[in-house]
């Protein structure tokens, strides 16, 4: 049964993690103060309704063939299946600063609970046993302090309008899982703040949001590069997550006329340019017209034509990229009404030999 969180009826949300042999699925389980449970997924990119992550491709040096969870390991690339939402016939609602700040605080509550819980669960010895020096955990502890500060600041700004936190059940059973979820949450948070910035009218609110976004982005880059040994950035520009897709983290909120779109699954977690991949989703309500894959990377959106749920990966994509099935090649990017499926996140890792000229 789908119960709304009674602690704050307008902002129901939950998180939980399930691990299966070929992929990690991050779902949400939120148990609110009055005992109501709502089951839904956590979404990323759009910071969405649920995340499906990933095929583990490249084993880290500290794993052996006997202690690895599966034959292929380490989330060198991950596919995060996202439910992106579109407006109904009612149209796009007016976004106000207070609503955006409530969305921000809801995400911060989630991050605050995640990091404080992780620090309580995993000691320095747990990190060292899987190859991480003590200072890695110490940095995560600093991030926990930062998220707690964000919660305090946003709560003070919103006052009585501040959404209440719920009790989150983060099923991270090991340090690797904790780190991988942390990376996903930081990408969600940074992108959501960036996407909301253009809709904020108050200069003070905008300054606070941009300041937090910068910190979240630096945290995401640190996890990706220093801890996971990946690229610290995705190109010359960050990719923003518009408020409506970000709002699908809490998509049962009745105040917005929004609909959750079909979840998108990508056949290859780390595709190559020129490769044909499959984008699977519930197409029962898809239009009969030509469909396209929209690839959002930085400030650019590239379209490729779909044929029987397959498309060819375009060139020039770097780092974290968001892909979704759309009905039009709208410039500069898809409108809410264009989306046929939710979004998925795919990764195009690159090393330090990559030069800025190739990003243009």
Residue pairs with C-beta under 8 A, 6 or more apart in sequence:
2 38
2 39
2 252
3 36
3 37
3 38
4 12
4 36
4 38
4 252
5 11
5 12
5 13
5 14
5 30
5 32
5 36
5 38
5 166
6 32
6 33
6 34
6 36
7 32
7 33
7 34
7 164
7 165
7 166
8 32
8 163
8 164
8 166
10 102
10 163
10 253
10 254
10 255
11 102
11 106
11 163
11 250
11 253
12 30
12 32
12 38
12 40
12 250
12 252
12 253
13 28
13 30
13 38
13 40
13 106
13 110
13 166
13 249
13 250
14 27
14 28
14 29
14 30
14 31
14 37
14 38
14 39
14 40
14 42
14 166
14 168
14 169
15 26
15 27
15 28
15 29
15 30
15 42
15 110
15 114
15 168
15 169
15 170
16 26
16 27
16 28
16 29
16 169
16 170
16 171
17 24
17 25
17 26
17 27
17 170
17 171
17 172
17 177
17 181
18 24
18 25
18 26
18 27
18 171
19 25
19 69
19 173
19 177
21 69
21 70
22 55
22 70
23 52
23 53
23 54
23 55
23 79
24 52
24 53
24 54
24 75
24 78
24 177
24 180
25 41
25 50
25 51
25 52
25 53
26 41
26 42
26 50
26 51
26 52
26 53
26 80
26 181
26 184
27 39
27 40
27 41
27 42
27 50
28 39
28 40
28 41
28 42
28 50
28 168
29 37
29 39
29 168
29 169
30 37
30 38
30 40
30 166
30 167
30 168
30 169
31 37
31 166
31 167
31 168
31 169
32 38
32 166
32 167
33 164
33 166
33 167
38 252
40 49
40 50
40 251
40 252
41 48
41 49
41 50
41 51
41 83
42 48
42 49
42 50
42 51
42 249
43 49
43 50
43 51
43 80
43 82
43 83
43 84
43 245
43 248
43 249
43 342
44 51
44 80
44 82
44 184
44 187
44 188
44 345
45 80
45 82
45 84
45 188
45 191
45 241
45 245
45 322
45 343
45 344
45 345
46 82
46 84
46 191
46 241
46 242
46 245
46 246
46 248
46 322
46 342
46 343
47 82
47 107
47 188
47 189
47 191
47 192
47 241
47 245
47 246
47 248
47 249
48 82
48 83
48 84
48 85
48 245
48 248
48 249
48 342
48 343
49 82
49 83
49 248
49 249
49 251
49 260
49 263
49 342
50 81
50 82
50 83
50 263
51 80
51 81
51 82
51 184
52 79
52 80
52 81
52 263
52 265
53 75
53 78
53 79
53 80
53 180
53 184
54 75
54 77
54 78
54 79
54 80
54 180
54 269
55 72
55 77
55 78
55 79
55 269
55 270
56 69
56 70
56 72
56 73
56 74
56 75
56 76
57 72
57 73
57 74
57 75
57 76
57 77
57 269
57 270
58 73
58 74
58 76
59 68
59 72
59 73
59 74
60 73
60 74
60 131
60 229
61 131
62 130
62 131
63 73
63 74
63 130
74 176
75 180
75 228
76 230
76 270
76 347
76 349
77 269
77 270
77 346
77 347
77 348
77 349
78 180
78 184
78 269
78 345
78 347
79 265
79 266
79 268
79 269
79 344
79 345
79 346
80 184
80 344
80 345
81 263
81 264
81 265
81 266
81 342
81 344
82 245
82 248
82 263
82 264
82 322
82 324
82 342
82 343
82 344
82 345
83 248
83 251
83 260
83 261
83 262
83 263
83 342
84 245
84 248
84 261
84 324
84 339
84 341
84 342
84 343
85 244
85 245
85 247
85 248
85 251
85 258
85 259
85 260
85 261
85 336
86 244
86 258
86 259
86 261
86 336
86 337
86 338
86 339
87 93
87 244
87 257
87 258
87 259
87 336
87 337
88 257
88 258
88 259
90 257
91 257
92 244
92 336
93 255
93 256
93 257
95 196
95 199
95 243
97 200
97 201
97 202
97 205
98 158
98 161
100 196
100 199
100 200
100 205
100 209
100 243
101 154
101 157
101 158
101 205
101 209
102 158
102 161
102 162
102 163
103 192
103 196
103 243
103 246
103 247
103 249
103 250
104 154
104 192
104 193
104 196
104 209
104 212
105 151
105 154
105 155
105 158
105 162
105 163
106 163
106 249
106 250
107 188
107 189
107 192
107 246
107 249
108 147
108 150
108 151
108 154
108 189
109 151
109 163
109 165
109 166
110 168
110 185
110 249
111 147
111 150
111 185
111 186
111 189
112 144
112 147
112 148
112 150
112 151
112 165
113 165
113 167
113 168
113 170
114 147
114 168
114 170
114 181
114 182
114 185
115 140
115 143
115 144
115 147
115 182
116 144
116 147
116 148
117 168
117 170
118 140
118 144
118 170
118 172
118 178
118 182
119 137
119 140
119 141
119 144
121 172
121 178
122 137
122 175
122 178
123 137
124 134
124 137
124 138
126 137
126 175
127 133
127 134
127 136
127 137
127 175
128 134
129 175
130 174
130 175
130 176
132 175
132 227
136 226
136 227
139 222
140 182
143 182
143 219
146 215
146 219
150 212
151 165
153 208
154 162
154 208
155 162
157 205
157 208
170 181
172 178
172 181
179 223
179 227
179 228
182 223
183 220
183 223
183 224
183 228
186 216
186 217
186 219
186 220
186 223
187 220
187 320
187 345
188 241
188 246
188 249
189 213
189 216
189 220
190 213
190 216
190 217
190 219
190 220
190 238
191 238
191 239
191 240
191 241
191 246
192 241
192 243
192 246
193 209
193 210
193 212
193 213
193 216
194 213
194 217
194 238
194 239
194 240
194 241
195 240
195 241
195 242
195 243
195 245
195 246
196 209
196 243
196 246
197 206
197 209
197 210
197 213
197 240
198 240
199 243
200 206
200 209
217 238
221 232
221 233
222 232
224 230
224 231
224 232
225 231
225 232
226 232
230 347
230 349
231 318
231 319
231 349
231 350
231 351
231 354
233 319
234 297
234 298
234 318
234 319
234 320
234 321
235 297
235 298
235 318
235 319
235 359
236 298
236 356
236 359
236 360
237 298
237 299
237 300
238 298
239 296
239 297
239 298
239 299
239 320
239 321
239 322
244 256
244 258
244 336
245 343
247 253
247 256
247 258
248 258
248 260
251 258
251 260
260 342
261 339
261 340
261 341
261 342
262 281
262 282
262 283
262 285
262 340
262 341
262 342
263 281
263 282
263 341
263 342
264 279
264 280
264 281
264 323
264 324
264 325
264 341
264 342
264 343
264 344
265 279
265 280
265 281
265 344
266 277
266 278
266 279
266 280
266 323
266 344
266 346
267 277
267 278
267 279
267 280
268 275
268 277
268 346
269 346
269 347
270 346
270 347
270 348
270 349
271 277
271 313
271 346
271 348
272 313
273 313
273 314
273 315
273 316
273 317
274 312
274 313
274 315
275 312
275 313
276 310
276 311
276 312
276 313
277 310
277 311
277 312
277 313
278 309
278 310
279 293
279 306
279 309
279 310
279 311
279 323
279 325
279 341
279 344
280 309
281 309
281 325
281 340
281 341
281 342
283 309
283 340
283 341
286 325
286 340
287 327
287 340
289 327
290 305
290 306
291 305
291 306
291 325
291 326
291 327
291 340
292 303
292 304
292 305
292 306
292 311
292 325
292 326
292 327
292 328
292 329
293 303
293 304
293 305
293 306
293 311
293 323
293 324
293 325
293 326
294 301
294 302
294 303
294 323
294 324
294 325
294 326
294 329
294 333
294 334
294 338
295 301
295 302
295 303
295 304
295 314
295 317
295 321
295 322
295 323
296 321
296 322
296 323
296 333
296 343
297 316
297 317
297 318
297 319
297 321
297 322
299 332
301 331
301 332
301 333
301 334
302 314
302 316
302 317
303 326
303 329
304 311
304 312
304 313
304 314
305 311
306 325
316 358
317 348
318 348
318 350
318 354
318 359
319 347
319 348
319 349
319 350
320 345
320 347
321 345
321 346
321 347
321 348
322 343
322 344
322 345
322 346
323 343
323 344
323 345
323 346
324 334
324 339
324 340
324 341
324 342
324 343
324 344
325 339
325 340
325 341
326 334
326 338
326 339
326 340
327 338
327 339
327 340
328 334
328 335
328 338
330 338
